[in-house]
Amino acid sequence: MTLLTGDSALLMPWHGPYDMILVDRPYGDTSLAWDRRVSGWPVKACAAQRPRGQFLIGEGISP
């Protein structure tokens, strides 16, 4: 298993296809630099998956 952390727009195209994608996306609720909405991310994530891969969206995942 390989766990990638970072900017998915930069990492995903180069490391796929994936069996599972787990995301805890930014919601754009604060003024912090990392908390910005990313347009089109679901389409990009689905394109990077294997045909029968899993796509899981978390809400408030913490380590």
Secondary structure by P-SEA (a helix, b strand, c coil): cccccccccccccccccccbbbbbcccccccccccccccaaaaaaaaacccbbbbbbbccccc
